Amino acid sequence: MNKKGAKPIKRKLFNAYFVSTLSITLVLFLIGLLSLLVFNARYLNNYIRENIGLTLVLNEDVREVDLLKLQKLLSAQDEVKTATYVNAESAASILKQELGEDFIGFLGYNPLHASIDVKLFAQHTHNDSLAKLEQKYLSYSNVEEVYYQRNLVNIINENSNKISLIVLGLGIVMLLIFFALINNTIRLSIYSKRFIINTMQLVGATRSFIRWPFITKSMIHGLLGAVLANFLLLLLFFSYNNQFNEIINIDNNNIILIVFAIVFVTGICISWLSTAMAVNKFLRLQYDELFN
């Protein structure tokens, strides 16, 4: 009878520990993703900025030797990330795809000129820097016009700081939510042992003696959840490496290590703090109050 009765109890305990560890793992996984997003907010901002470039429209009669010389000159500039030559035929093909119409057949000629698309480093994409670069490039003899998306640049410059603050604020709010989720999960597991805590008090056990086993076991669950969460993060990175490279700099090993460390520390600290708070609560309750 005792053996038969022990099996359901062990099964229930295992299920409780499994659910607790799984909940902690999923929450820590989300904390890891959120930390990665916060740390890469600047990288994402730079990625957006560096995809906004200048288009240098060239004179119609520019010679190839002058074109190559200009492209080489631009590539050597400190502010230039890339300088790509686009001939008139390629420019017409791109515009044809965007418009969905053969405008050359309608006009009877190609009105577009050859150009050089210049991508800049992020620190040179502010309004004042772009205005200076526009004047600088217009001074080149073979450049007829300099074009860039001024409205888009203005929107990005106006909202870049706001976006960083929003991401940071979102991170803090989500961290509080995650803490509440882990805290509730642990409190529920401690709640099922409230009578054991009370019995230990009745036989003279000190509060620290009662707390320590619960805290140790909870920290082990937090550590296990952190290991599983980091494993899921690694699996996600390797599975979607190409997709993440566009918005997250996962090639930066320092950021990855910091995120993993945050997951570990968060898992252990929240488990320890939540367990200590939950056990302390039941240590203060009288026997009659345990039934509420």
N, C-alpha and C positions, 0 to 999 in steps of 0.2 A: 504493500500500500504506500509506504513511504517513497519507495523508488518510483512508483507510478505517479505519485503526486509531485515528485521533484522534477520530473521531465517537463510538465507544462510550465512550472515556475522558471526553470532554466531557459525554456523557449521564449517565455515572455521577457525575461531579462535580456536575452540575446536580441530579440526584436527591438526592445527599447534602446539598447546600445547602438544597434545598427541604424535605426531611424535618427538617433541623435547625431551619430558620426556622419551620416549621409547629409543631414541638414547643415551641419557645420561645414562639410566639404563644399556643398553648392554655394553657400553664402561666401565662403573664403574664395571660391573661384570667381564670383562676381566682384569681390573686393580686389582681386588681382587684376581683372580686366579694367576696373575703374581706376586703379592706381596707374596702370599702363597708359590709359587715356589721359589722365592728368599730367603725367610726366611727359607725354608726347604732344601736349597741346601746342607747345612752341614749334615742335617739328611739323605738326599738321599745318600750323599757320605759315611756316616757311615754305612748305610744299605748295600751298595755294599761291603764295606770292611768287614763287619761282616759276610757276606756270603762266604767269602774266608777263608777257614780254613786249618788246618794241618791234615794229615792222618797219624796216628801212626800205622805202620804195626807191628803186634805182632809175637813173636816166635811161631813156630808151636806147641811146647810142653807146652805152657803156661797153668798153672792150673787156674781153675775157681776162686779159692780164691785169687790168685795173680792178676787175671784180675779185679775182683771187687775192690781190694785194689788200683790198679793203677788208675782205673776210678774215685774212690773217691778222690784220691790224686790230680788228674788233675782238678776235679771239684772245689777243694778248692783253686786253684791257682788264684791270683788276675787278671791275664790276660785272664783267660778262661771264656767264656760266657756259653758254653755248651760242654759236653763231652759225645758222644754217641757211645755205643758199637755196632759194626757190625760184626756178625759172618761170617764164611767162606761161608756158604750156602747163606746168604743174599747178600754178596758181589758178589757171582757168579750169582745170579738171576739179580742183578742190571746190571752187565756187559753183561749178556746175552741179556737183553732188549736194551742196548745201541748198541751192535754189531749186533743184529738181528739174531744171530746164536747160536746154542748149542755147544759151544766150549768144554764143558765137555764130551759130547758124542764123539766128535772127538778125544780128548786127552785120554779119558778113565779115567781121574781123575780130581779133582778140584785143580788147582795150586795156588789158592788164599788162603791167611791166614786171620785170624780174625784181625780186626783193630778197632781203636777208632778214630772217627772223632771229631776233636777239633775245635770249633768255637771261635774266639778271639774277644775281644773288639776292636773297631776301632783304638784306640791309640796305639795298639800293633801290627798293621799290616804293619808297615813300614819295609823296607828291612833290616835295621840293627837289629830291634827287632826280626824279623822272623829268621834271621841267629843265633842270640843268643838262641832263643827258640828251634831251630832245634838241636843245640849242647846240650842243656839242656835235651831235651827229649831223645836224643840218648844215654845219660848216664844212662838211666833207663835200668835195666837188662833185662826186658821182651820186650823191644822195639828193633825190628830188623832194621827198616827203618822209616825215616820221609819224607813224601812227601807233597809238595804243589805246586801250579801252579805259578812258578817263573815269567814266561813271563807275565801272567795276572797281577800279583802284581806289576811288573815293570811299565806296561802300566798305571795302576791306580795311582801309586805314581807319575808318570811323568805328568799325565794329570789332577790330582785333582785340583791343583791351577788354571790351565788354564780353567777348566770347571767352577769354581766359578767366574772367571773374565768374562767369556763369558756370564754366566747367568746374572751377574750384568750389563754388557754392554747392553745385550738384553733388560733388564728391563728398563734402561734409554732411549733407543731408542724407545721402545714401549710406554713408558710414554709420550714422546714427540709426538708420532703419535696420541695417545689417546687425548692429549690436543688439537692437531690440529683438530681432528674430533669434539670434543665438541665445540671448539671455532667456527668452521664453522657453526655448527648447530645453535648456539645462534646468530651468526652474521646474518644468513639468517632470523631468526625470528625478529631481530631488524630492518633489512633492510625494511621489509614490513611496518614498522611504522616510516620511516624516515621523511615523510611529517608531521606527528603528532609532531615529535620532533621539526621540523622547525617552525611549527605554534605556539608551546608553546614558542619558543624563540621570535617570533615576538610580542607576547602579553606581553613580559617582564618577563617571568619565568627565574629564575636563573638556572645555569647549574646543581648545586647540587639538586635543586628541581626537575628538569627533570630526572636526573639520578636515583634518589632514588626509584621510583616505579618500574622501569625496573630491577634494581639490586635486590630489594626485591622479586619480582615475579620470577626472574631467580634463586635466592638462594632457594626459595621454591621448584622449579622444581628440582634443584640439590639435595636438601634434600630428596625429594620424590624418585628421581632416586636412591639415595644411599640406602634408605630403601628397595626398590624393588630389587636392586642388592644384598644386604646382604641376603634378603629372598631367592633369587635364589641360592646363595652360600650355605646357610644352607640346602636347598632342595637337592642340588647336593651332599653335604657331607653325609646326611642321606640316600640318595638313593644308593650311591656307596661307603659306608663306608669301606667294606672289600677290595675293589679294591684300594682305596686311601691309606689305611694303609700301603701298600707296598712301597709307594714312598713319602707320605706326613704324617707327624705326626699330625693328626687332633685331637688326644687325648690331645694335649697341649693347654689348654684353653687360656693361655696367648697369644699364637700366633694367635689364632682365634680372640680374642678381639682386638689385634693390627691391624689385617687385616681389621676387621669391622671398626675400628676407621679411618684407612687410607682411606677406601672407603667413609666414611662420610666427612672427611676433604677435600679430593680431589674433591668430588662432589660439596661441598659448595664453596670452594676456586676457582676452575676453572670456575664455573658458575658466581661467583662475578667478577673475573678478566676479563673473556671474555665479559661479559655484559658491564662492565665499559669501556673497550677498544672500543667496537663496538659503544656505545652511544657517547663517546668522538669523535670518528671519524665523526659521522653525525652532531655533534654539531659544528664542525669546517667547515663544508661544507656550501657553499652559496646555495641559492634556485635553481639556474640554474644547479648546479653540482649534485643535487639530481636525475636528470633524466639519468645520466650516469650509 
